[in-house]
Amino acid sequence: MNSQGRITMSRTTYKQFLRFLHEELSLSHDSIAVAQRSMEQTQGPLPMLLWQYGLINLNQLDQIYDWLENTSV
């Protein structure tokens, strides 16, 4: 995380993160794209946007943050 509390990661890690969302959490590419567009406009963290849009549940949100914690970002 950076000084503003935003998650920052390398391009390679971001690609791995997107793969995790698609393969492990079964999110469609379209669902991820909707949240990514919103992230660009609101500057909000992608995991929270996915949850706010109802694309993931709280258990999946926990899985995402566990993945992020265990991955060198």
N, CA, C, O and CB atoms as a CASP TS submission, in Angstrom:
PFRMAT TS
TARGET T0000
AUTHOR 0000-0000-0000
METHOD Language model
MODEL 1
PARENT N/A
ATOM      1  N   MET     1       0.838  -1.186   0.000  1.00  0.00           N
ATOM      2  CA  MET     1       0.000   0.000   0.000  1.00  0.00           C
ATOM      3  C   MET     1       0.877   1.241   0.000  1.00  0.00           C
ATOM      4  O   MET     1       1.970   1.259   0.565  1.00  0.00           O
ATOM      5  CB  MET     1      -0.950   0.003   1.212  1.00  0.00           C
ATOM      6  N   ASN     2       0.370   2.263  -0.643  1.00  0.00           N
ATOM      7  CA  ASN     2       1.130   3.502  -0.629  1.00  0.00           C
ATOM      8  C   ASN     2       0.662   4.391   0.516  1.00  0.00           C
ATOM      9  O   ASN     2      -0.159   3.970   1.331  1.00  0.00           O
ATOM     10  CB  ASN     2       0.996   4.237  -1.972  1.00  0.00           C
ATOM     11  N   SER     3       1.173   5.609   0.586  1.00  0.00           N
ATOM     12  CA  SER     3       0.878   6.491   1.715  1.00  0.00           C
ATOM     13  C   SER     3      -0.589   6.906   1.778  1.00  0.00           C
ATOM     14  O   SER     3      -1.059   7.341   2.830  1.00  0.00           O
ATOM     15  CB  SER     3       1.744   7.723   1.640  1.00  0.00           C
ATOM     16  N   GLN     4      -1.325   6.778   0.664  1.00  0.00           N
ATOM     17  CA  GLN     4      -2.748   7.123   0.669  1.00  0.00           C
ATOM     18  C   GLN     4      -3.635   5.908   0.921  1.00  0.00           C
ATOM     19  O   GLN     4      -4.857   5.998   0.802  1.00  0.00           O
ATOM     20  CB  GLN     4      -3.131   7.768  -0.650  1.00  0.00           C
ATOM     21  N   GLY     5      -3.028   4.773   1.269  1.00  0.00           N
ATOM     22  CA  GLY     5      -3.783   3.563   1.554  1.00  0.00           C
ATOM     23  C   GLY     5      -4.209   2.789   0.317  1.00  0.00           C
ATOM     24  O   GLY     5      -4.983   1.837   0.418  1.00  0.00           O
ATOM     25  N   ARG     6      -3.717   3.181  -0.838  1.00  0.00           N
ATOM     26  CA  ARG     6      -4.056   2.485  -2.079  1.00  0.00           C
ATOM     27  C   ARG     6      -3.113   1.309  -2.290  1.00  0.00           C
ATOM     28  O   ARG     6      -1.938   1.357  -1.925  1.00  0.00           O
ATOM     29  CB  ARG     6      -3.992   3.449  -3.285  1.00  0.00           C
ATOM     30  N   ILE     7      -3.644   0.270  -2.876  1.00  0.00           N
ATOM     31  CA  ILE     7      -2.856  -0.909  -3.187  1.00  0.00           C
ATOM     32  C   ILE     7      -2.068  -0.625  -4.462  1.00  0.00           C
ATOM     33  O   ILE     7      -2.635  -0.239  -5.484  1.00  0.00           O
ATOM     34  CB  ILE     7      -3.761  -2.176  -3.346  1.00  0.00           C
ATOM     35  N   THR     8      -0.768  -0.819  -4.385  1.00  0.00           N
ATOM     36  CA  THR     8       0.060  -0.659  -5.576  1.00  0.00           C
ATOM     37  C   THR     8       0.750  -1.987  -5.854  1.00  0.00           C
ATOM     38  O   THR     8       1.170  -2.687  -4.933  1.00  0.00           O
ATOM     39  CB  THR     8       1.106   0.496  -5.396  1.00  0.00           C
ATOM     40  N   MET     9       0.863  -2.326  -7.144  1.00  0.00           N
ATOM     41  CA  MET     9       1.520  -3.576  -7.500  1.00  0.00           C
ATOM     42  C   MET     9       2.131  -3.454  -8.885  1.00  0.00           C
ATOM     43  O   MET     9       1.739  -2.608  -9.689  1.00  0.00           O
ATOM     44  CB  MET     9       0.529  -4.757  -7.445  1.00  0.00           C
ATOM     45  N   SER    10       3.089  -4.312  -9.139  1.00  0.00           N
ATOM     46  CA  SER    10       3.742  -4.320 -10.446  1.00  0.00           C
ATOM     47  C   SER    10       2.753  -4.806 -11.508  1.00  0.00           C
ATOM     48  O   SER    10       1.717  -5.392 -11.193  1.00  0.00           O
ATOM     49  CB  SER    10       5.013  -5.219 -10.426  1.00  0.00           C
ATOM     50  N   ARG    11       3.092  -4.554 -12.747  1.00  0.00           N
ATOM     51  CA  ARG    11       2.241  -4.989 -13.862  1.00  0.00           C
ATOM     52  C   ARG    11       2.078  -6.515 -13.849  1.00  0.00           C
ATOM     53  O   ARG    11       0.985  -7.029 -14.090  1.00  0.00           O
ATOM     54  CB  ARG    11       2.841  -4.523 -15.218  1.00  0.00           C
ATOM     55  N   THR    12       3.167  -7.230 -13.569  1.00  0.00           N
ATOM     56  CA  THR    12       3.120  -8.692 -13.525  1.00  0.00           C
ATOM     57  C   THR    12       2.206  -9.173 -12.408  1.00  0.00           C
ATOM     58  O   THR    12       1.387 -10.068 -12.618  1.00  0.00           O
ATOM     59  CB  THR    12       4.528  -9.269 -13.338  1.00  0.00           C
ATOM     60  N   THR    13       2.340  -8.587 -11.226  1.00  0.00           N
ATOM     61  CA  THR    13       1.494  -8.972 -10.098  1.00  0.00           C
ATOM     62  C   THR    13       0.038  -8.643 -10.387  1.00  0.00           C
ATOM     63  O   THR    13      -0.851  -9.411 -10.019  1.00  0.00           O
ATOM     64  CB  THR    13       1.952  -8.270  -8.813  1.00  0.00           C
ATOM     65  N   TYR    14      -0.221  -7.510 -11.042  1.00  0.00           N
ATOM     66  CA  TYR    14      -1.594  -7.133 -11.382  1.00  0.00           C
ATOM     67  C   TYR    14      -2.205  -8.158 -12.332  1.00  0.00           C
ATOM     68  O   TYR    14      -3.377  -8.510 -12.192  1.00  0.00           O
ATOM     69  CB  TYR    14      -1.630  -5.725 -12.017  1.00  0.00           C
ATOM     70  N   LYS    15      -1.428  -8.637 -13.289  1.00  0.00           N
ATOM     71  CA  LYS    15      -1.921  -9.671 -14.202  1.00  0.00           C
ATOM     72  C   LYS    15      -2.233 -10.953 -13.437  1.00  0.00           C
ATOM     73  O   LYS    15      -3.234 -11.614 -13.712  1.00  0.00           O
ATOM     74  CB  LYS    15      -0.890  -9.951 -15.315  1.00  0.00           C
ATOM     75  N   GLN    16      -1.373 -11.306 -12.471  1.00  0.00           N
ATOM     76  CA  GLN    16      -1.624 -12.484 -11.636  1.00  0.00           C
ATOM     77  C   GLN    16      -2.889 -12.282 -10.807  1.00  0.00           C
ATOM     78  O   GLN    16      -3.668 -13.216 -10.617  1.00  0.00           O
ATOM     79  CB  GLN    16      -0.416 -12.770 -10.713  1.00  0.00           C
ATOM     80  N   PHE    17      -3.089 -11.064 -10.317  1.00  0.00           N
ATOM     81  CA  PHE    17      -4.278 -10.737  -9.532  1.00  0.00           C
ATOM     82  C   PHE    17      -5.539 -10.901 -10.386  1.00  0.00           C
ATOM     83  O   PHE    17      -6.521 -11.489  -9.933  1.00  0.00           O
ATOM     84  CB  PHE    17      -4.183  -9.293  -8.979  1.00  0.00           C
ATOM     85  N   LEU    18      -5.514 -10.392 -11.600  1.00  0.00           N
ATOM     86  CA  LEU    18      -6.665 -10.536 -12.492  1.00  0.00           C
ATOM     87  C   LEU    18      -6.932 -12.003 -12.801  1.00  0.00           C
ATOM     88  O   LEU    18      -8.086 -12.425 -12.870  1.00  0.00           O
ATOM     89  CB  LEU    18      -6.438  -9.756 -13.792  1.00  0.00           C
ATOM     90  N   ARG    19      -5.867 -12.781 -12.988  1.00  0.00           N
ATOM     91  CA  ARG    19      -6.014 -14.223 -13.219  1.00  0.00           C
ATOM     92  C   ARG    19      -6.652 -14.887 -11.993  1.00  0.00           C
ATOM     93  O   ARG    19      -7.525 -15.743 -12.135  1.00  0.00           O
ATOM     94  CB  ARG    19      -4.633 -14.874 -13.534  1.00  0.00           C
ATOM     95  N   PHE    20      -6.217 -14.495 -10.788  1.00  0.00           N
ATOM     96  CA  PHE    20      -6.801 -15.019  -9.550  1.00  0.00           C
ATOM     97  C   PHE    20      -8.301 -14.712  -9.503  1.00  0.00           C
ATOM     98  O   PHE    20      -9.105 -15.592  -9.197  1.00  0.00           O
ATOM     99  CB  PHE    20      -6.085 -14.416  -8.310  1.00  0.00           C
ATOM    100  N   LEU    21      -8.673 -13.476  -9.802  1.00  0.00           N
ATOM    101  CA  LEU    21     -10.088 -13.100  -9.775  1.00  0.00           C
ATOM    102  C   LEU    21     -10.898 -13.953 -10.746  1.00  0.00           C
ATOM    103  O   LEU    21     -11.998 -14.402 -10.424  1.00  0.00           O
ATOM    104  CB  LEU    21     -10.255 -11.612 -10.114  1.00  0.00           C
ATOM    105  N   HIS    22     -10.353 -14.168 -11.922  1.00  0.00           N
ATOM    106  CA  HIS    22     -11.072 -14.920 -12.951  1.00  0.00           C
ATOM    107  C   HIS    22     -11.092 -16.419 -12.657  1.00  0.00           C
ATOM    108  O   HIS    22     -12.146 -17.052 -12.724  1.00  0.00           O
ATOM    109  CB  HIS    22     -10.443 -14.672 -14.313  1.00  0.00           C
ATOM    110  N   GLU    23      -9.943 -16.980 -12.335  1.00  0.00           N
ATOM    111  CA  GLU    23      -9.844 -18.434 -12.188  1.00  0.00           C
ATOM    112  C   GLU    23     -10.275 -18.939 -10.816  1.00  0.00           C
ATOM    113  O   GLU    23     -10.974 -19.948 -10.723  1.00  0.00           O
ATOM    114  CB  GLU    23      -8.437 -18.871 -12.452  1.00  0.00           C
ATOM    115  N   GLU    24      -9.873 -18.261  -9.764  1.00  0.00           N
ATOM    116  CA  GLU    24     -10.171 -18.744  -8.408  1.00  0.00           C
ATOM    117  C   GLU    24     -11.540 -18.285  -7.904  1.00  0.00           C
ATOM    118  O   GLU    24     -12.225 -19.026  -7.198  1.00  0.00           O
ATOM    119  CB  GLU    24      -9.095 -18.273  -7.446  1.00  0.00           C
ATOM    120  N   LEU    25     -11.933 -17.073  -8.263  1.00  0.00           N
ATOM    121  CA  LEU    25     -13.216 -16.548  -7.788  1.00  0.00           C
ATOM    122  C   LEU    25     -14.300 -16.598  -8.862  1.00  0.00           C
ATOM    123  O   LEU    25     -15.443 -16.209  -8.622  1.00  0.00           O
ATOM    124  CB  LEU    25     -13.043 -15.119  -7.308  1.00  0.00           C
ATOM    125  N   SER    26     -13.932 -17.080 -10.042  1.00  0.00           N
ATOM    126  CA  SER    26     -14.874 -17.259 -11.155  1.00  0.00           C
ATOM    127  C   SER    26     -15.570 -15.972 -11.581  1.00  0.00           C
ATOM    128  O   SER    26     -16.731 -15.991 -11.991  1.00  0.00           O
ATOM    129  CB  SER    26     -15.912 -18.275 -10.778  1.00  0.00           C
ATOM    130  N   LEU    27     -14.857 -14.856 -11.480  1.00  0.00           N
ATOM    131  CA  LEU    27     -15.415 -13.598 -11.970  1.00  0.00           C
ATOM    132  C   LEU    27     -15.235 -13.529 -13.479  1.00  0.00           C
ATOM    133  O   LEU    27     -14.188 -13.903 -14.008  1.00  0.00           O
ATOM    134  CB  LEU    27     -14.743 -12.378 -11.278  1.00  0.00           C
ATOM    135  N   SER    28     -16.252 -13.053 -14.157  1.00  0.00           N
ATOM    136  CA  SER    28     -16.146 -12.920 -15.610  1.00  0.00           C
ATOM    137  C   SER    28     -15.232 -11.745 -15.958  1.00  0.00           C
ATOM    138  O   SER    28     -15.017 -10.838 -15.155  1.00  0.00           O
ATOM    139  CB  SER    28     -17.549 -12.728 -16.250  1.00  0.00           C
ATOM    140  N   HIS    29     -14.711 -11.793 -17.165  1.00  0.00           N
ATOM    141  CA  HIS    29     -13.869 -10.686 -17.627  1.00  0.00           C
ATOM    142  C   HIS    29     -14.684  -9.390 -17.667  1.00  0.00           C
ATOM    143  O   HIS    29     -14.161  -8.313 -17.379  1.00  0.00           O
ATOM    144  CB  HIS    29     -13.274 -10.997 -19.030  1.00  0.00           C
ATOM    145  N   ASP    30     -15.969  -9.501 -18.026  1.00  0.00           N
ATOM    146  CA  ASP    30     -16.827  -8.316 -18.079  1.00  0.00           C
ATOM    147  C   ASP    30     -17.027  -7.705 -16.692  1.00  0.00           C
ATOM    148  O   ASP    30     -17.001  -6.483 -16.546  1.00  0.00           O
ATOM    149  CB  ASP    30     -18.182  -8.673 -18.691  1.00  0.00           C
ATOM    150  N   SER    31     -17.225  -8.538 -15.684  1.00  0.00           N
ATOM    151  CA  SER    31     -17.396  -8.035 -14.315  1.00  0.00           C
ATOM    152  C   SER    31     -16.145  -7.312 -13.840  1.00  0.00           C
ATOM    153  O   SER    31     -16.226  -6.245 -13.230  1.00  0.00           O
ATOM    154  CB  SER    31     -17.732  -9.185 -13.357  1.00  0.00           C
ATOM    155  N   ILE    32     -15.008  -7.892 -14.120  1.00  0.00           N
ATOM    156  CA  ILE    32     -13.740  -7.270 -13.736  1.00  0.00           C
ATOM    157  C   ILE    32     -13.572  -5.949 -14.470  1.00  0.00           C
ATOM    158  O   ILE    32     -13.119  -4.967 -13.883  1.00  0.00           O
ATOM    159  CB  ILE    32     -12.548  -8.212 -14.036  1.00  0.00           C
ATOM    160  N   ALA    33     -13.934  -5.917 -15.753  1.00  0.00           N
ATOM    161  CA  ALA    33     -13.792  -4.697 -16.554  1.00  0.00           C
ATOM    162  C   ALA    33     -14.670  -3.572 -16.025  1.00  0.00           C
ATOM    163  O   ALA    33     -14.249  -2.416 -16.011  1.00  0.00           O
ATOM    164  CB  ALA    33     -14.138  -4.979 -18.013  1.00  0.00           C
ATOM    165  N   VAL    34     -15.887  -3.895 -15.590  1.00  0.00           N
ATOM    166  CA  VAL    34     -16.783  -2.879 -15.023  1.00  0.00           C
ATOM    167  C   VAL    34     -16.137  -2.242 -13.798  1.00  0.00           C
ATOM    168  O   VAL    34     -16.124  -1.019 -13.663  1.00  0.00           O
ATOM    169  CB  VAL    34     -18.155  -3.498 -14.648  1.00  0.00           C
ATOM    170  N   ALA    35     -15.607  -3.068 -12.916  1.00  0.00           N
ATOM    171  CA  ALA    35     -14.968  -2.552 -11.701  1.00  0.00           C
ATOM    172  C   ALA    35     -13.703  -1.765 -12.038  1.00  0.00           C
ATOM    173  O   ALA    35     -13.412  -0.760 -11.389  1.00  0.00           O
ATOM    174  CB  ALA    35     -14.631  -3.706 -10.741  1.00  0.00           C
ATOM    175  N   GLN    36     -12.953  -2.207 -13.037  1.00  0.00           N
ATOM    176  CA  GLN    36     -11.738  -1.486 -13.429  1.00  0.00           C
ATOM    177  C   GLN    36     -12.078  -0.091 -13.955  1.00  0.00           C
ATOM    178  O   GLN    36     -11.388   0.878 -13.636  1.00  0.00           O
ATOM    179  CB  GLN    36     -10.962  -2.281 -14.500  1.00  0.00           C
ATOM    180  N   ARG    37     -13.136   0.014 -14.755  1.00  0.00           N
ATOM    181  CA  ARG    37     -13.538   1.334 -15.263  1.00  0.00           C
ATOM    182  C   ARG    37     -13.936   2.245 -14.114  1.00  0.00           C
ATOM    183  O   ARG    37     -13.580   3.423 -14.099  1.00  0.00           O
ATOM    184  CB  ARG    37     -14.706   1.205 -16.266  1.00  0.00           C
ATOM    185  N   SER    38     -14.665   1.711 -13.162  1.00  0.00           N
ATOM    186  CA  SER    38     -15.066   2.504 -12.003  1.00  0.00           C
ATOM    187  C   SER    38     -13.858   2.902 -11.174  1.00  0.00           C
ATOM    188  O   SER    38     -13.798   4.011 -10.643  1.00  0.00           O
ATOM    189  CB  SER    38     -16.062   1.728 -11.142  1.00  0.00           C
ATOM    190  N   MET    39     -12.890   1.989 -11.063  1.00  0.00           N
ATOM    191  CA  MET    39     -11.670   2.265 -10.299  1.00  0.00           C
ATOM    192  C   MET    39     -10.930   3.458 -10.894  1.00  0.00           C
ATOM    193  O   MET    39     -10.398   4.289 -10.159  1.00  0.00           O
ATOM    194  CB  MET    39     -10.750   1.024 -10.272  1.00  0.00           C
ATOM    195  N   GLU    40     -10.896   3.546 -12.215  1.00  0.00           N
ATOM    196  CA  GLU    40     -10.218   4.659 -12.878  1.00  0.00           C
ATOM    197  C   GLU    40     -10.915   5.984 -12.585  1.00  0.00           C
ATOM    198  O   GLU    40     -10.258   7.018 -12.462  1.00  0.00           O
ATOM    199  CB  GLU    40     -10.158   4.421 -14.388  1.00  0.00           C
ATOM    200  N   GLN    41     -12.240   5.958 -12.474  1.00  0.00           N
ATOM    201  CA  GLN    41     -13.005   7.177 -12.229  1.00  0.00           C
ATOM    202  C   GLN    41     -13.000   7.581 -10.762  1.00  0.00           C
ATOM    203  O   GLN    41     -12.868   8.764 -10.447  1.00  0.00           O
ATOM    204  CB  GLN    41     -14.426   6.996 -12.700  1.00  0.00           C
ATOM    205  N   THR    42     -13.143   6.615  -9.864  1.00  0.00           N
ATOM    206  CA  THR    42     -13.293   6.924  -8.439  1.00  0.00           C
ATOM    207  C   THR    42     -11.998   6.825  -7.654  1.00  0.00           C
ATOM    208  O   THR    42     -11.909   7.310  -6.526  1.00  0.00           O
ATOM    209  CB  THR    42     -14.301   6.010  -7.830  1.00  0.00           C
ATOM    210  N   GLN    43     -10.991   6.195  -8.254  1.00  0.00           N
ATOM    211  CA  GLN    43      -9.717   5.943  -7.581  1.00  0.00           C
ATOM    212  C   GLN    43      -9.887   5.030  -6.368  1.00  0.00           C
ATOM    213  O   GLN    43      -9.038   5.021  -5.476  1.00  0.00           O
ATOM    214  CB  GLN    43      -9.081   7.261  -7.152  1.00  0.00           C
ATOM    215  N   GLY    44     -10.979   4.262  -6.330  1.00  0.00           N
ATOM    216  CA  GLY    44     -11.201   3.325  -5.239  1.00  0.00           C
ATOM    217  C   GLY    44     -10.458   2.024  -5.477  1.00  0.00           C
ATOM    218  O   GLY    44     -10.113   1.709  -6.615  1.00  0.00           O
ATOM    219  N   PRO    45     -10.204   1.259  -4.410  1.00  0.00           N
ATOM    220  CA  PRO    45      -9.509  -0.025  -4.568  1.00  0.00           C
ATOM    221  C   PRO    45     -10.417  -1.053  -5.255  1.00  0.00           C
ATOM    222  O   PRO    45     -11.597  -1.171  -4.924  1.00  0.00           O
ATOM    223  CB  PRO    45      -9.042  -0.560  -3.192  1.00  0.00           C
ATOM    224  N   LEU    46      -9.864  -1.777  -6.192  1.00  0.00           N
ATOM    225  CA  LEU    46     -10.623  -2.747  -6.979  1.00  0.00           C
ATOM    226  C   LEU    46     -11.373  -3.762  -6.113  1.00  0.00           C
ATOM    227  O   LEU    46     -12.542  -4.025  -6.395  1.00  0.00           O
ATOM    228  CB  LEU    46      -9.694  -3.477  -7.918  1.00  0.00           C
ATOM    229  N   PRO    47     -10.768  -4.345  -5.077  1.00  0.00           N
ATOM    230  CA  PRO    47     -11.517  -5.316  -4.269  1.00  0.00           C
ATOM    231  C   PRO    47     -12.792  -4.726  -3.657  1.00  0.00           C
ATOM    232  O   PRO    47     -13.834  -5.382  -3.646  1.00  0.00           O
ATOM    233  CB  PRO    47     -10.629  -5.854  -3.160  1.00  0.00           C
ATOM    234  N   MET    48     -12.714  -3.514  -3.158  1.00  0.00           N
ATOM    235  CA  MET    48     -13.896  -2.890  -2.552  1.00  0.00           C
ATOM    236  C   MET    48     -14.955  -2.578  -3.600  1.00  0.00           C
ATOM    237  O   MET    48     -16.149  -2.712  -3.330  1.00  0.00           O
ATOM    238  CB  MET    48     -13.503  -1.610  -1.812  1.00  0.00           C
ATOM    239  N   LEU    49     -14.539  -2.165  -4.783  1.00  0.00           N
ATOM    240  CA  LEU    49     -15.501  -1.887  -5.853  1.00  0.00           C
ATOM    241  C   LEU    49     -16.215  -3.162  -6.283  1.00  0.00           C
ATOM    242  O   LEU    49     -17.420  -3.146  -6.532  1.00  0.00           O
ATOM    243  CB  LEU    49     -14.798  -1.243  -7.058  1.00  0.00           C
ATOM    244  N   LEU    50     -15.480  -4.260  -6.371  1.00  0.00           N
ATOM    245  CA  LEU    50     -16.110  -5.538  -6.712  1.00  0.00           C
ATOM    246  C   LEU    50     -17.180  -5.893  -5.687  1.00  0.00           C
ATOM    247  O   LEU    50     -18.256  -6.368  -6.048  1.00  0.00           O
ATOM    248  CB  LEU    50     -15.056  -6.660  -6.793  1.00  0.00           C
ATOM    249  N   TRP    51     -16.887  -5.665  -4.418  1.00  0.00           N
ATOM    250  CA  TRP    51     -17.845  -5.963  -3.352  1.00  0.00           C
ATOM    251  C   TRP    51     -19.026  -4.992  -3.390  1.00  0.00           C
ATOM    252  O   TRP    51     -20.175  -5.417  -3.266  1.00  0.00           O
ATOM    253  CB  TRP    51     -17.154  -5.903  -1.978  1.00  0.00           C
ATOM    254  N   GLN    52     -18.761  -3.706  -3.557  1.00  0.00           N
ATOM    255  CA  GLN    52     -19.835  -2.705  -3.589  1.00  0.00           C
ATOM    256  C   GLN    52     -20.807  -2.951  -4.738  1.00  0.00           C
ATOM    257  O   GLN    52     -22.003  -2.695  -4.600  1.00  0.00           O
ATOM    258  CB  GLN    52     -19.244  -1.304  -3.707  1.00  0.00           C
ATOM    259  N   TYR    53     -20.310  -3.441  -5.862  1.00  0.00           N
ATOM    260  CA  TYR    53     -21.172  -3.741  -7.007  1.00  0.00           C
ATOM    261  C   TYR    53     -21.856  -5.098  -6.880  1.00  0.00           C
ATOM    262  O   TYR    53     -22.617  -5.493  -7.763  1.00  0.00           O
ATOM    263  CB  TYR    53     -20.364  -3.699  -8.289  1.00  0.00           C
ATOM    264  N   GLY    54     -21.594  -5.808  -5.796  1.00  0.00           N
ATOM    265  CA  GLY    54     -22.229  -7.101  -5.587  1.00  0.00           C
ATOM    266  C   GLY    54     -21.648  -8.211  -6.449  1.00  0.00           C
ATOM    267  O   GLY    54     -22.279  -9.249  -6.651  1.00  0.00           O
ATOM    268  N   LEU    55     -20.441  -7.986  -6.957  1.00  0.00           N
ATOM    269  CA  LEU    55     -19.804  -8.981  -7.817  1.00  0.00           C
ATOM    270  C   LEU    55     -19.090 -10.059  -7.013  1.00  0.00           C
ATOM    271  O   LEU    55     -18.808 -11.140  -7.529  1.00  0.00           O
ATOM    272  CB  LEU    55     -18.823  -8.307  -8.754  1.00  0.00           C
ATOM    273  N   ILE    56     -18.798  -9.764  -5.754  1.00  0.00           N
ATOM    274  CA  ILE    56     -18.202 -10.736  -4.834  1.00  0.00           C
ATOM    275  C   ILE    56     -18.890 -10.604  -3.481  1.00  0.00           C
ATOM    276  O   ILE    56     -19.485  -9.569  -3.178  1.00  0.00           O
ATOM    277  CB  ILE    56     -16.654 -10.522  -4.700  1.00  0.00           C
ATOM    278  N   ASN    57     -18.807 -11.653  -2.673  1.00  0.00           N
ATOM    279  CA  ASN    57     -19.358 -11.595  -1.321  1.00  0.00           C
ATOM    280  C   ASN    57     -18.229 -11.325  -0.317  1.00  0.00           C
ATOM    281  O   ASN    57     -17.063 -11.221  -0.698  1.00  0.00           O
ATOM    282  CB  ASN    57     -20.102 -12.920  -0.971  1.00  0.00           C
ATOM    283  N   LEU    58     -18.580 -11.214   0.948  1.00  0.00           N
ATOM    284  CA  LEU    58     -17.567 -10.896   1.964  1.00  0.00           C
ATOM    285  C   LEU    58     -16.499 -11.976   2.081  1.00  0.00           C
ATOM    286  O   LEU    58     -15.328 -11.670   2.308  1.00  0.00           O
ATOM    287  CB  LEU    58     -18.230 -10.695   3.314  1.00  0.00           C
ATOM    288  N   ASN    59     -16.892 -13.231   1.928  1.00  0.00           N
ATOM    289  CA  ASN    59     -15.912 -14.315   1.975  1.00  0.00           C
ATOM    290  C   ASN    59     -14.897 -14.160   0.844  1.00  0.00           C
ATOM    291  O   ASN    59     -13.696 -14.329   1.054  1.00  0.00           O
ATOM    292  CB  ASN    59     -16.614 -15.687   1.883  1.00  0.00           C
ATOM    293  N   GLN    60     -15.380 -13.842  -0.343  1.00  0.00           N
ATOM    294  CA  GLN    60     -14.480 -13.645  -1.479  1.00  0.00           C
ATOM    295  C   GLN    60     -13.601 -12.414  -1.275  1.00  0.00           C
ATOM    296  O   GLN    60     -12.433 -12.409  -1.665  1.00  0.00           O
ATOM    297  CB  GLN    60     -15.283 -13.509  -2.778  1.00  0.00           C
ATOM    298  N   LEU    61     -14.163 -11.370  -0.663  1.00  0.00           N
ATOM    299  CA  LEU    61     -13.368 -10.181  -0.363  1.00  0.00           C
ATOM    300  C   LEU    61     -12.218 -10.548   0.575  1.00  0.00           C
ATOM    301  O   LEU    61     -11.091 -10.089   0.390  1.00  0.00           O
ATOM    302  CB  LEU    61     -14.251  -9.075   0.266  1.00  0.00           C
ATOM    303  N   ASP    62     -12.508 -11.374   1.579  1.00  0.00           N
ATOM    304  CA  ASP    62     -11.452 -11.859   2.478  1.00  0.00           C
ATOM    305  C   ASP    62     -10.401 -12.655   1.707  1.00  0.00           C
ATOM    306  O   ASP    62      -9.204 -12.509   1.954  1.00  0.00           O
ATOM    307  CB  ASP    62     -12.054 -12.730   3.597  1.00  0.00           C
ATOM    308  N   GLN    63     -10.848 -13.495   0.774  1.00  0.00           N
ATOM    309  CA  GLN    63      -9.908 -14.278  -0.034  1.00  0.00           C
ATOM    310  C   GLN    63      -8.996 -13.362  -0.845  1.00  0.00           C
ATOM    311  O   GLN    63      -7.802 -13.628  -0.983  1.00  0.00           O
ATOM    312  CB  GLN    63     -10.669 -15.232  -0.973  1.00  0.00           C
ATOM    313  N   ILE    64      -9.558 -12.292  -1.374  1.00  0.00           N
ATOM    314  CA  ILE    64      -8.762 -11.339  -2.158  1.00  0.00           C
ATOM    315  C   ILE    64      -7.699 -10.701  -1.279  1.00  0.00           C
ATOM    316  O   ILE    64      -6.527 -10.650  -1.653  1.00  0.00           O
ATOM    317  CB  ILE    64      -9.663 -10.248  -2.784  1.00  0.00           C
ATOM    318  N   TYR    65      -8.106 -10.214  -0.107  1.00  0.00           N
ATOM    319  CA  TYR    65      -7.125  -9.557   0.757  1.00  0.00           C
ATOM    320  C   TYR    65      -6.089 -10.548   1.285  1.00  0.00           C
ATOM    321  O   TYR    65      -4.934 -10.179   1.493  1.00  0.00           O
ATOM    322  CB  TYR    65      -7.829  -8.867   1.926  1.00  0.00           C
ATOM    323  N   ASP    66      -6.488 -11.800   1.504  1.00  0.00           N
ATOM    324  CA  ASP    66      -5.504 -12.827   1.870  1.00  0.00           C
ATOM    325  C   ASP    66      -4.509 -13.032   0.736  1.00  0.00           C
ATOM    326  O   ASP    66      -3.305 -13.129   0.973  1.00  0.00           O
ATOM    327  CB  ASP    66      -6.205 -14.161   2.213  1.00  0.00           C
ATOM    328  N   TRP    67      -5.010 -13.098  -0.497  1.00  0.00           N
ATOM    329  CA  TRP    67      -4.124 -13.263  -1.656  1.00  0.00           C
ATOM    330  C   TRP    67      -3.161 -12.090  -1.755  1.00  0.00           C
ATOM    331  O   TRP    67      -1.962 -12.278  -1.960  1.00  0.00           O
ATOM    332  CB  TRP    67      -4.944 -13.391  -2.960  1.00  0.00           C
ATOM    333  N   LEU    68      -3.687 -10.881  -1.608  1.00  0.00           N
ATOM    334  CA  LEU    68      -2.837  -9.691  -1.693  1.00  0.00           C
ATOM    335  C   LEU    68      -1.784  -9.677  -0.589  1.00  0.00           C
ATOM    336  O   LEU    68      -0.635  -9.299  -0.820  1.00  0.00           O
ATOM    337  CB  LEU    68      -3.692  -8.423  -1.615  1.00  0.00           C
ATOM    338  N   GLU    69      -2.184 -10.091   0.611  1.00  0.00           N
ATOM    339  CA  GLU    69      -1.252 -10.115   1.740  1.00  0.00           C
ATOM    340  C   GLU    69      -0.131 -11.127   1.514  1.00  0.00           C
ATOM    341  O   GLU    69       1.016 -10.890   1.893  1.00  0.00           O
ATOM    342  CB  GLU    69      -1.997 -10.441   3.038  1.00  0.00           C
ATOM    343  N   ASN    70      -0.472 -12.249   0.896  1.00  0.00           N
ATOM    344  CA  ASN    70       0.505 -13.317   0.689  1.00  0.00           C
ATOM    345  C   ASN    70       1.292 -13.185  -0.607  1.00  0.00           C
ATOM    346  O   ASN    70       2.162 -14.006  -0.900  1.00  0.00           O
ATOM    347  CB  ASN    70      -0.187 -14.637   0.707  1.00  0.00           C
ATOM    348  N   THR    71       0.988 -12.161  -1.373  1.00  0.00           N
ATOM    349  CA  THR    71       1.673 -11.914  -2.639  1.00  0.00           C
ATOM    350  C   THR    71       2.522 -10.669  -2.488  1.00  0.00           C
ATOM    351  O   THR    71       2.086  -9.679  -1.900  1.00  0.00           O
ATOM    352  CB  THR    71       0.661 -11.761  -3.815  1.00  0.00           C
ATOM    353  N   SER    72       3.692 -10.715  -2.999  1.00  0.00           N
ATOM    354  CA  SER    72       4.576  -9.551  -2.934  1.00  0.00           C
ATOM    355  C   SER    72       4.042  -8.477  -3.865  1.00  0.00           C
ATOM    356  O   SER    72       4.207  -8.566  -5.082  1.00  0.00           O
ATOM    357  CB  SER    72       6.038  -9.931  -3.309  1.00  0.00           C
ATOM    358  N   VAL    73       3.392  -7.443  -3.289  1.00  0.00           N
ATOM    359  CA  VAL    73       2.842  -6.340  -4.092  1.00  0.00           C
ATOM    360  C   VAL    73       3.653  -5.097  -3.960  1.00  0.00           C
ATOM    361  O   VAL    73       3.326  -4.079  -4.571  1.00  0.00           O
ATOM    362  CB  VAL    73       1.425  -6.048  -3.701  1.00  0.00           C
TER
END
